[in-house]
């Protein structure tokens, strides 16, 4: 009899706790949707209120641009980070080897501070082989330093990633999350080297 009573008490307690924890998701879903809408509006407003004087990062404001259709208008967006290809430039490393600087307009809308070079990975390939990335020894390309600085959510900067090249053939660029799975979408595009 005592076992039956304890079993019934246990079942009642379990039922009550599951009911209490289950709750109604309609309110939380609506609240989350309202919060997401408010966050998106806030990000759009803060994007237009950039103050370059308070930051040592070269900050870019969104300016209206003429519509052009070009093969170089390449943009990748994931996890609140946007990388828009701008151009590339030939340079040399400290050992005199040819290198390419690939410039992107980066925007952080992830909701937290992020460094463009660590938020997502950028890899470059030439003739099927991954190119070696490096940091310049001097400040000849200041955008390369921006790639390693933290940028607050709602702001952006022009960044540059530098890679040692083998020849003047086209470069294949891949942008994606640090950890990739089989179904992970990555940005892939090919750019000609601008001479």
Order of alpha helices (4+ residues) and beta strands (2+ residues): alpha-alpha-beta-beta-beta-beta-alpha-beta-beta-beta-alpha-beta-beta-beta-beta
